[in-house]
Amino acid sequence: MLVFGFMAVLPGDPARVALGVNASDEAVAELRRQFGLDRPLPTQYVDWLGGLLRGDLGTSYVSKAAIGPQVFDRLQVTLLLVVAGMLIALVLAVPAGTVMAARHRRLSGVALSALSQVGVAVPAFLAGILLIMVFAVKLGWLPANGWTPPAVDPVQFLRQLVLPALSLGLVQGAVLTRYVRSAVLDVLREDYLRTARAKGLRPFPALWRHGLRNAAVPVVTVLGLQLATLLIGAVVVERVFVIPGLGSLLLDGVSQRDLILVQDVVMVLVVAVLLVNFLVDLLYVALDPRLRTGSR
Amino acid sequence: MKSYTTRAVAFVASAAMLALTACSAGSSTSGGSSTGADQSLSLGLVAEPASLDFTTTDGAAIPQVLLGNVYESLVKQDESGKIVPSLAKSWTVSPDRKTYTFDLVDNAKFTNDKPFTAADAVFSINRVKSAWTTSLKSAMDVVAGAKALSPTQLQVTLTKPSNGWLFRMTTRIGAMFSETGVSALATAPIGTGPYKFSKWNRGDSIVLQRNDGYWGTKPQFQQITLKYFKDPTALNNALLTGTINVITTVQAPEALSQFTGNEKYQVIEGTTNGEVLLSFNNSKPVFRDLRTRQAIRQAIDHKALLDTCFAGRGKLIGSMVPPTDPWYEDLTSVAPYDVAKAKSLLQASGAAGATLRLRLPTLPYAISCGQVVKSQLEQVGLKVQIDQQEFPAAWLTTVFKSADYDMSIIAHVEPRDLGAVFSPTYYTRYNDPELQQYLAAADAGDEAAQLDNMKKAGRRLSEQAAGDWLFLLPNLIVADKNLTGLPQNAITENFDLSRLARS
């Protein structure tokens, strides 16, 4: 509803954008009538909502094509990118965070800690630009931009995925590392771990068997929040790497005042974030048996 | 522990499922093709079309791809600006200059396998009036009627003599459609051209395939991919890393240096029809005084401005006429840079110290040139307030539609748009009966009269300081060294793909 309101007050008229600079007022009015833009705003909103409930995302003002398939297609691209970014972040953060916590008083731990601090400060798009400059333009190892569906050419798909996924994953990984570190540090101070050590387990096996699962609960919470951030980050990274995902669709929609399209994309993003939060809740239950006992 | 393991397995399995379903992600997106590298070519472009239907959607991006490549017109413009045959082999004009008779080629056919005949031409011309919605359709208002004398002979009658009409027939207005091929113009265009439309991956690229049934000389490349880049740096990187072979329009000329010294690339620099205009709202009282308008023109050091905001690329012009128009004259000396003169003109007109609102579209060249204009005008005692209007949506509404501005900066890229831009109903609100006389005489007269009157019109605009022409946008192309057939000057609506070849 808010998005609808904002798009309606923004200066700019989709009909005029479609017809261009020399369009006569009559032509614009006629197109507004065709689009249904001449109806009162609440009617437009209810119409859109009704379509949504029937699973119809509507027709774009600008391209006159159905929005549903387009959004679905773009969503998959963005999801692949986000999942790849998340995996990289996890692969980086869990070992690094654990090592940082275990060695938090030693030089190697402090050095890693400082490095992650730098990572936190770098925005994803800047990481993207730097990665392109080094690995694509200077070294020529990987393509600078573009997108190939995995079904068409898996090798090219992976080659093109590496840099954008890295630029998302490195930054999120740095953030995540900080949380893993503090979660593991907390766990290290717990009595049960001391008991485990007392039984004769060496530090890392003790942490592995008894600590990590407990440390995972706060980390999963952050992970859920970060997925939302990743979706937003993907909007910018898609632009830098010329990837036809949901983000670029959203930006185009806004600049062309394609109200319905913008509404749909925002709705999809909202649903995605809600879904992630739901999955996070499920994961809690999987990770922590104490959360399950009540229902049994 | 066991249940934990099964859950972990289930989690991994569902992740794998996600990856599998996502395998078709962006499947409407192009990938590597089986066509060999010497058979295919990728071009990097800037603005992606919103639709493929230029009969109902405006914007230069659609004809750039489709005209001349997928659609053809009866007549076209060659690189020097001359009108030459295309689907019409030849044509004659009646002595009263109102009846045109075209002899059409007899071997052209549409990609839906229907032959091109005079009936299709009549259909296409009539359809402009009946079905087109963009404003360009008004170019067809002068047509009284079109009829097919035979399958290869077309007669068009005008209500009054008009040179402008035949010229407009070289633009998208003149595109020839098949009577049975207009049902899905927005997604599946059908024409007679050397290429046929293959695939549009929205947000990414358009793919064209060679039309092997083409009636004329067949092009060299089997497949051409037009890839769209919003970000100029990404466009440059794509060429540097071999993703594309051509940058059709260099957006950031200051970045050219990475190509100029490199033996892998060629840089082409020519002219366009894009006059970058510092427009005045001539309906505002402050601009009613000729001396104020002249003062603004003379306060601007155009050479320095071009160096600062477009890296010195481009050409200085003194009026709304590009060098490729037959009636071009160098009018840069009409308003030479002269700070003292500008100051005294402002004193005389009483505009010294006035505040002007410069409302800029959010386009890189407009923003950077706007800063230079502001500082130069403030040197002669004007106050300039800059505000930015998001382009296209907000700028079109505030500046273009409502004329709620004092000055703006934008490139007018339509060919021969002098009369359209400086008219009382356009956002320049320029009402000059003398100019209108010249334009009417040029449109109705023979070739000599047209030349003479258009020269007068160009000079009139410059002397009346109807606006200030900051510079002419250059045609800047960077491409693989061995590629030939690229246009030196970009003066038509289309990017001609048919002549591209590897040497």
Contacts between the chains, C-beta under 8 A, distances in Angstrom:
chain1	res1	chain2	res2	distance
A	10	B	393	7.3
A	10	B	394	7.3
A	11	B	389	7.8
A	11	B	390	7.9
A	11	B	393	6.9
A	11	B	394	4.4
A	11	B	397	4.8
A	11	B	398	6.0
A	12	B	390	7.1
A	12	B	392	7.8
A	12	B	393	2.7
A	12	B	394	5.0
A	12	B	396	6.8
A	12	B	397	5.3
A	13	B	393	7.3
A	13	B	396	7.6
A	13	B	397	6.0
A	14	B	393	7.9
A	16	B	393	7.9
A	16	B	396	5.3
A	16	B	397	6.7
A	16	B	401	6.6
A	17	B	392	5.5
A	17	B	393	5.4
A	17	B	396	6.4
A	18	B	50	6.8
A	18	B	51	7.8
A	18	B	56	7.6
A	18	B	57	5.3
A	18	B	58	7.0
A	19	B	56	8.0
A	19	B	57	7.5
A	19	B	58	5.4
A	19	B	133	6.6
A	19	B	134	5.7
A	19	B	135	6.8
A	20	B	57	7.7
A	20	B	58	2.3
A	20	B	59	5.8
A	20	B	134	6.1
A	20	B	135	6.8
A	21	B	58	7.0
A	21	B	135	7.9
A	21	B	396	6.8
A	21	B	400	6.0
A	22	B	58	7.3
A	22	B	134	7.5
A	22	B	135	3.5
A	22	B	136	6.7
A	22	B	420	7.0
A	23	B	58	6.7
A	23	B	134	6.6
A	23	B	135	4.6
A	24	B	135	5.8
A	27	B	133	5.3
A	27	B	134	7.4
A	27	B	135	6.6
A	30	B	133	7.0
A	31	B	133	6.6
A	62	B	50	4.3
A	62	B	51	6.7
A	62	B	57	7.5
A	63	B	50	5.7
A	63	B	51	5.0
A	63	B	186	7.0
A	63	B	202	7.1
A	64	B	51	5.9
A	64	B	53	7.7
A	64	B	186	5.1
A	65	B	186	7.2
A	65	B	187	6.7
A	65	B	202	7.8
A	70	B	202	6.3
A	73	B	25	7.2
A	73	B	26	6.2
A	73	B	27	6.8
A	73	B	28	5.4
A	73	B	29	7.9
A	74	B	26	7.5
A	74	B	203	7.1
A	76	B	21	7.6
A	76	B	22	4.9
A	76	B	24	7.0
A	76	B	25	3.3
A	76	B	26	6.6
A	77	B	25	4.9
A	77	B	26	4.4
A	77	B	29	7.6
A	79	B	18	7.5
A	79	B	22	6.0
A	79	B	25	7.3
A	80	B	19	7.9
A	80	B	22	5.0
A	80	B	25	5.2
A	83	B	15	7.9
A	83	B	18	6.9
A	83	B	19	7.6
A	83	B	22	7.9
A	129	B	233	7.5
A	132	B	237	5.8
A	136	B	237	6.3
A	136	B	240	7.8
A	136	B	241	5.0
A	137	B	237	5.9
A	137	B	240	5.3
A	137	B	241	6.5
A	140	B	241	6.5
A	143	B	241	5.8
A	143	B	243	5.8
A	144	B	234	7.1
A	144	B	237	3.7
A	144	B	238	6.0
A	144	B	240	7.0
A	144	B	241	4.4
A	144	B	243	6.6
A	145	B	229	7.9
A	145	B	234	5.1
A	145	B	237	6.3
A	145	B	238	5.9
A	145	B	243	6.8
A	146	B	227	7.7
A	146	B	238	7.2
A	146	B	243	5.5
A	147	B	26	5.6
A	147	B	29	5.6
A	147	B	204	6.6
A	148	B	26	8.0
A	148	B	29	7.2
A	148	B	30	7.8
A	148	B	31	4.3
A	148	B	32	6.5
A	149	B	23	7.4
A	149	B	24	6.3
A	149	B	25	5.8
A	149	B	26	4.7
A	149	B	27	4.8
A	149	B	29	5.6
A	149	B	31	6.0
A	150	B	22	7.4
A	150	B	23	4.8
A	150	B	25	6.9
A	151	B	23	4.7
A	151	B	24	5.3
A	151	B	27	6.1
A	152	B	27	7.4
A	152	B	31	3.2
A	152	B	32	6.8
A	153	B	31	4.9
A	153	B	32	4.6
A	156	B	31	6.7
A	156	B	32	5.5
A	239	B	230	6.4
A	239	B	231	6.2
A	240	B	231	6.8
A	240	B	234	6.7
A	241	B	234	7.3
A	242	B	204	7.6
A	242	B	227	7.8
A	242	B	229	5.7
A	242	B	230	7.7
A	242	B	231	7.2
A	242	B	234	5.0
A	242	B	238	7.4
A	244	B	26	5.8
A	244	B	29	5.6
A	244	B	201	6.7
A	244	B	202	7.0
A	244	B	203	3.6
A	244	B	204	4.3
A	245	B	26	7.8
A	248	B	203	5.3
A	248	B	230	7.6
A	249	B	203	6.2
A	251	B	230	7.9
A	252	B	48	8.0
A	252	B	203	7.0
A	255	B	390	7.2
A	255	B	392	7.4
A	255	B	393	6.6
A	256	B	50	6.2
A	256	B	392	7.9
A	256	B	393	7.0
A	257	B	393	4.8
A	286	B	4	7.8
A	286	B	7	5.4
A	286	B	11	7.7
